Amino acid sequence: MAGSGQTTHTFTGDEANYSHDFQNQISDYTNKANEQYNQYGSDRSAAQNYENAYNEAFNNRQTYGDYMNQAEGKYGVEDAKNTYQNSLRAVAATNQAMSALPSTTNANSGVVLNQAQRNAALSNQMNKYQNTLASWQQQNAVDQSALNVALQQAAQLAAGNYQSQQDALTAQMNQYQNAYNIANQTYQNALQQENLLRDVYAKMYEDEYQHMQSDYQYWYGNLQDKWKQQELEAQRYAADASLRVQQYLNNLAKQNEKTYKNWDFGNGYSLQENANGEATYLYKGNPISAGQFLENTGANGANWNLWNDVWNQGVSTRGVGSDTVSAFNRVTPASERYNYLFGV
């Protein structure tokens, strides 16, 4: 900082008074400038500490995926998924067992039953399976609702925690930027005192002032560029995070959508899985009976690969089993034995 120049001279009268006032101004401006520069050093050091704290928080920030994993663990999403899948498999298994009843009733009875006995046994077993199926379907609906609630709660918690982190980072960035602005204002106050001193010691302070001004402009100019870059990075990160949240929610919605399978048996005949996991028989898009479908697609051993795939996929064909398809290769579909396939 500046010192006060001394010139040997003897003052008298008004000149002496002027000299005395001049020296007081030099002392006053010098002290004030020194105070501002000291304060500037403290302000800049504090601002640097705030910046370091922000950089550490920014580098250690968690992704939305991290928060989502924590939230899913908190609300038991994995357990809810397993429970939902277990009840869904139970529904499919019950449907499959029901579809096989017509072909297994005699075998399960231990004796050969006549048609009336077979129908009674089939009806009795079908009623039991219907009760079991209804129970599992109800349980699966409860499980799916619980899974959806857990997913929604986890997504809300993750989004809230992520936003809280973003808010905290923004607050820290604002804090350290404000601290640098305060340091800048302190420096400007010091420069104001320097300008007053320059009026007195222009040549003495010119070189030092220009040097300090250049250093300051370089530092503060780089700092402003750094702020702009950090703000752009924060904006891009926030925008990317919002996109990831929406993509995650879209993926959740897609995972919960049921895709129903369809098999093309040719000539306009197709088999479509419905919402109950059962087969709907179609001709040119219109529902027909299982008997009509078999008359036109199952004879002479055709389409076995398609039938096997239908059964392997767990789709209930409601009384149409492998023995039924085989029988349509050998008997007239109008036989009373297969009236149930024609809705009779």
Wavefront OBJ file of the C-alpha trace (Angstrom):
o trace
v 0.000 0.000 0.000
v 1.003 3.544 -0.510
v 3.231 5.568 1.806
v 3.324 9.375 2.089
v 5.945 11.327 0.185
v 7.861 14.057 2.073
v 9.460 17.150 0.500
v 11.671 19.526 2.506
v 9.919 22.867 2.457
v 9.100 25.647 4.906
v 5.492 26.817 4.859
v 4.164 30.097 6.199
v 0.683 31.498 6.680
v -2.055 30.067 4.490
v 0.405 27.815 2.700
v 1.189 26.063 5.985
v -2.504 25.495 6.653
v -2.961 24.043 3.172
v -0.028 21.680 3.667
v -1.420 20.486 6.971
v -4.832 19.704 5.402
v -3.158 17.966 2.478
v -1.246 15.636 4.778
v -4.403 14.823 6.729
v -6.159 13.856 3.497
v -3.278 11.576 2.525
v -3.332 9.902 5.925
v -7.130 9.558 5.900
v -7.365 8.154 2.353
v -4.448 5.807 2.938
v -5.972 4.392 6.142
v -9.377 3.929 4.506
v -7.866 2.263 1.458
v -5.841 -0.078 3.681
v -8.969 -0.983 5.651
v -10.847 -1.779 2.447
v -7.995 -3.871 1.034
v -7.734 -5.826 4.291
v -11.485 -6.336 4.276
v -11.298 -7.370 0.624
v -8.723 -10.044 1.507
v -11.056 -11.411 4.212
v -14.106 -11.254 1.913
v -12.329 -13.016 -0.914
v -11.053 -15.744 1.439
v -14.610 -16.289 2.742
v -15.924 -16.425 -0.817
v -13.286 -19.013 -1.727
v -14.423 -21.166 1.217
v -18.034 -20.948 0.039
v -16.968 -21.919 -3.476
v -14.981 -24.912 -2.185
v -18.010 -26.068 -0.184
v -20.222 -25.767 -3.271
v -17.743 -27.660 -5.466
v -17.539 -30.467 -2.914
v -21.338 -30.711 -2.687
v -21.677 -30.616 -6.491
v -19.036 -33.326 -7.010
v -20.652 -35.553 -4.334
v -24.232 -35.058 -5.534
v -26.397 -38.155 -5.996
v -28.174 -39.041 -9.232
v -31.921 -39.510 -9.495
v -31.259 -43.242 -9.899
v -29.459 -43.307 -6.536
v -32.425 -41.655 -4.848
v -34.843 -44.006 -6.655
v -32.947 -47.094 -5.472
v -33.058 -45.800 -1.892
v -36.759 -44.967 -2.168
v -37.609 -48.386 -3.640
v -35.811 -50.016 -0.736
v -37.717 -47.843 1.753
v -41.141 -48.703 0.308
v -40.375 -52.387 -0.425
v -40.839 -52.187 -4.192
v -38.819 -55.366 -4.834
v -40.913 -57.384 -2.349
v -44.109 -55.936 -3.851
v -42.937 -56.965 -7.333
v -42.207 -60.528 -6.162
v -45.589 -60.783 -4.411
v -47.389 -59.507 -7.517
v -45.522 -61.946 -9.801
v -46.278 -64.882 -7.465
v -50.046 -64.219 -7.461
v -49.954 -63.630 -11.239
v -48.320 -67.028 -11.736
v -50.948 -68.586 -9.484
v -53.720 -67.119 -11.683
v -52.050 -68.524 -14.805
v -51.520 -71.925 -13.205
v -55.189 -72.110 -12.124
v -56.345 -71.159 -15.627
v -54.118 -73.829 -17.119
v -55.434 -76.448 -14.702
v -59.030 -75.489 -15.568
v -58.345 -75.797 -19.283
v -57.099 -79.337 -18.765
v -60.141 -80.509 -16.708
v -62.200 -81.924 -19.616
v -59.376 -84.242 -20.620
v -58.362 -85.289 -17.089
v -61.687 -85.902 -15.355
v -61.823 -89.679 -16.124
v -58.165 -90.137 -15.284
v -58.499 -88.399 -11.931
v -61.621 -90.372 -10.955
v -59.882 -93.777 -10.977
v -62.850 -95.335 -12.791
v -64.426 -94.953 -16.199
v -67.360 -92.539 -15.903
v -70.376 -92.296 -18.154
v -71.202 -88.943 -19.753
v -73.553 -87.800 -16.967
v -71.059 -88.775 -14.258
v -68.253 -87.155 -16.172
v -70.230 -83.934 -16.618
v -71.111 -83.859 -12.915
v -67.516 -84.477 -11.884
v -66.287 -81.873 -14.349
v -68.812 -79.323 -13.053
v -67.854 -80.002 -9.445
v -64.143 -79.630 -10.118
v -64.699 -76.587 -12.324
v -66.628 -74.849 -9.507
v -63.744 -75.479 -7.118
v -61.235 -74.096 -9.592
v -63.471 -71.105 -10.315
v -63.451 -70.246 -6.602
v -59.682 -70.659 -6.472
v -59.244 -68.561 -9.623
v -61.467 -65.770 -8.279
v -59.475 -65.745 -5.040
v -56.128 -65.528 -6.851
v -57.423 -62.885 -9.266
v -58.611 -60.778 -6.342
v -55.267 -61.251 -4.579
v -53.371 -60.361 -7.763
v -55.384 -57.150 -8.118
v -54.514 -56.256 -4.512
v -50.842 -57.091 -5.152
v -50.754 -55.010 -8.323
v -52.330 -52.064 -6.490
v -49.766 -52.385 -3.697
v -46.944 -52.480 -6.258
v -48.282 -49.391 -8.025
v -48.591 -47.525 -4.713
v -45.027 -48.517 -3.737
v -43.692 -47.381 -7.126
v -45.563 -44.085 -6.928
v -44.389 -43.449 -3.363
v -40.811 -44.297 -4.307
v -40.930 -42.011 -7.360
v -42.379 -39.151 -5.301
v -39.788 -39.588 -2.543
v -36.916 -39.819 -5.044
v -38.134 -36.735 -6.914
v -38.518 -34.817 -3.646
v -35.073 -35.807 -2.368
v -33.492 -35.031 -5.717
v -35.189 -31.623 -5.816
v -34.053 -30.925 -2.244
v -30.489 -31.681 -3.300
v -30.871 -29.377 -6.332
v -32.289 -26.612 -4.114
v -29.411 -27.006 -1.653
v -26.853 -26.849 -4.478
v -28.519 -23.753 -5.908
v -28.524 -22.122 -2.468
v -24.817 -22.883 -2.018
v -23.991 -21.543 -5.480
v -25.937 -18.339 -4.754
v -24.186 -18.054 -1.397
v -20.699 -18.205 -2.835
v -21.594 -15.954 -5.772
v -22.996 -13.382 -3.321
v -19.804 -13.653 -1.273
v -17.718 -12.916 -4.364
v -19.986 -9.971 -5.173
v -19.421 -8.644 -1.655
v -15.667 -9.059 -2.144
v -15.999 -7.221 -5.446
v -17.844 -4.334 -3.789
v -15.178 -4.134 -1.082
v -12.543 -4.000 -3.765
v -14.439 -1.212 -5.542
v -14.563 0.732 -2.266
v -10.827 0.327 -1.962
v -10.394 1.578 -5.514
v -12.452 4.634 -4.683
v -10.007 5.482 -1.924
v -7.163 4.761 -4.301
v -8.607 7.223 -6.800
v -8.569 9.936 -4.161
v -4.951 9.134 -3.360
v -4.106 9.169 -7.052
v -5.105 12.799 -7.159
v -2.312 13.413 -4.648
v 0.286 10.860 -5.668
v -0.659 10.152 -9.284
v 2.766 9.144 -10.475
v 3.640 7.196 -7.321
v 0.562 5.053 -7.465
v 0.054 4.822 -11.242
v 2.174 1.738 -11.800
v 0.806 -0.098 -8.730
v -2.780 0.826 -9.582
v -2.509 -0.366 -13.170
v -0.956 -3.628 -12.026
v -3.607 -4.307 -9.419
v -6.416 -3.252 -11.764
v -5.171 -5.605 -14.479
v -4.874 -8.459 -11.978
v -8.326 -7.791 -10.664
v -9.979 -7.582 -14.102
v -8.332 -10.844 -15.111
v -9.456 -12.597 -11.921
v -13.001 -11.240 -11.867
v -13.480 -11.692 -15.625
v -12.481 -15.360 -15.321
v -14.746 -15.703 -12.307
v -17.762 -14.371 -14.231
v -17.037 -16.799 -17.091
v -16.817 -19.575 -14.539
v -20.189 -18.578 -13.031
v -21.810 -18.569 -16.450
v -20.401 -22.005 -17.223
v -21.521 -23.395 -13.855
v -25.015 -21.971 -14.317
v -25.242 -23.532 -17.781
v -24.052 -26.883 -16.398
v -26.554 -26.689 -13.536
v -29.378 -25.854 -15.974
v -28.407 -28.727 -18.283
v -28.159 -31.115 -15.351
v -31.577 -30.054 -14.026
v -33.097 -30.406 -17.521
v -31.510 -33.839 -17.977
v -32.766 -34.879 -14.536
v -36.338 -33.809 -15.395
v -36.097 -35.819 -18.626
v -34.798 -38.864 -16.732
v -37.670 -38.592 -14.243
v -40.226 -38.506 -17.101
v -38.493 -41.368 -18.921
v -38.485 -43.424 -15.726
v -42.214 -42.799 -15.163
v -42.928 -43.636 -18.830
v -40.964 -46.892 -18.470
v -42.969 -47.723 -15.328
v -46.201 -47.163 -17.244
v -44.983 -49.377 -20.092
v -43.946 -52.117 -17.655
v -47.483 -52.149 -16.211
v -49.115 -52.413 -19.650
v -50.249 -55.900 -20.610
v -49.354 -57.098 -24.119
v -51.812 -59.672 -25.351
v -50.516 -62.388 -27.651
v -52.056 -63.360 -30.992
v -51.565 -66.462 -33.155
v -52.441 -66.484 -36.867
v -53.862 -69.861 -37.979
v -54.263 -68.692 -41.575
v -57.247 -68.095 -43.877
v -58.610 -65.381 -41.586
v -58.608 -67.555 -38.439
v -56.657 -66.350 -35.402
v -56.464 -67.014 -31.670
v -56.214 -63.928 -29.381
v -55.313 -63.847 -25.670
v -57.844 -61.749 -23.731
v -57.544 -59.806 -20.455
v -58.447 -62.919 -18.413
v -55.576 -64.923 -19.908
v -58.037 -67.010 -21.937
v -58.285 -67.707 -25.652
v -60.715 -65.846 -27.904
v -61.327 -67.583 -31.248
v -61.685 -65.215 -34.198
v -62.540 -65.375 -37.873
v -61.617 -62.194 -39.723
v -61.594 -60.395 -36.406
v -65.033 -61.663 -35.269
v -65.462 -64.096 -32.351
v -66.548 -67.661 -33.210
v -66.966 -70.862 -31.179
v -64.069 -73.168 -30.386
v -65.792 -75.880 -32.388
v -66.018 -73.732 -35.536
v -62.400 -72.751 -35.057
v -61.265 -76.403 -34.798
v -63.347 -77.472 -37.825
v -61.445 -75.014 -39.984
v -57.965 -75.061 -38.473
v -57.320 -78.201 -36.403
v -58.135 -81.052 -38.767
v -55.525 -83.413 -40.238
v -52.921 -82.559 -37.595
v -52.426 -78.971 -38.755
v -51.081 -76.110 -36.617
v -49.651 -78.232 -33.789
v -46.764 -75.819 -33.347
v -49.210 -72.942 -32.851
v -51.345 -74.895 -30.351
v -48.264 -75.942 -28.374
v -47.054 -72.338 -28.266
v -50.485 -71.174 -27.033
v -50.396 -73.679 -24.180
v -46.717 -73.036 -23.400
v -47.521 -69.321 -23.070
v -50.053 -70.168 -20.348
v -53.138 -69.083 -22.317
v -56.290 -70.978 -21.295
v -58.061 -72.562 -24.305
v -61.187 -73.397 -22.222
v -61.729 -77.078 -22.865
v -59.606 -77.366 -25.971
v -56.683 -79.618 -25.083
v -54.316 -81.734 -27.107
v -56.773 -84.651 -27.043
v -59.533 -82.393 -28.391
v -57.413 -81.173 -31.288
v -56.397 -84.757 -32.047
v -60.016 -85.936 -31.868
v -61.058 -83.444 -34.512
v -58.786 -85.317 -36.900
v -60.832 -88.467 -36.428
v -64.459 -87.666 -35.541
v -67.262 -85.524 -36.837
v -67.373 -82.198 -34.991
v -71.130 -82.508 -34.705
v -70.690 -85.445 -32.283
v -72.469 -84.823 -28.992
v -69.187 -85.353 -27.208
v -68.007 -81.935 -28.451
v -71.243 -79.988 -28.176
v -69.675 -77.808 -25.442
v -67.212 -76.491 -28.017
v -70.095 -75.114 -30.128
v -71.824 -73.461 -27.184
v -74.520 -76.171 -27.093
l 1 2 3 4 5 6 7 8 9 10 11 12 13 14 15 16 17 18 19 20 21 22 23 24 25 26 27 28 29 30 31 32 33 34 35 36 37 38 39 40 41 42 43 44 45 46 47 48 49 50 51 52 53 54 55 56 57 58 59 60 61 62 63 64 65 66 67 68 69 70 71 72 73 74 75 76 77 78 79 80 81 82 83 84 85 86 87 88 89 90 91 92 93 94 95 96 97 98 99 100 101 102 103 104 105 106 107 108 109 110 111 112 113 114 115 116 117 118 119 120 121 122 123 124 125 126 127 128 129 130 131 132 133 134 135 136 137 138 139 140 141 142 143 144 145 146 147 148 149 150 151 152 153 154 155 156 157 158 159 160 161 162 163 164 165 166 167 168 169 170 171 172 173 174 175 176 177 178 179 180 181 182 183 184 185 186 187 188 189 190 191 192 193 194 195 196 197 198 199 200 201 202 203 204 205 206 207 208 209 210 211 212 213 214 215 216 217 218 219 220 221 222 223 224 225 226 227 228 229 230 231 232 233 234 235 236 237 238 239 240 241 242 243 244 245 246 247 248 249 250 251 252 253 254 255 256 257 258 259 260 261 262 263 264 265 266 267 268 269 270 271 272 273 274 275 276 277 278 279 280 281 282 283 284 285 286 287 288 289 290 291 292 293 294 295 296 297 298 299 300 301 302 303 304 305 306 307 308 309 310 311 312 313 314 315 316 317 318 319 320 321 322 323 324 325 326 327 328 329 330 331 332 333 334 335 336 337 338 339 340 341 342 343 344
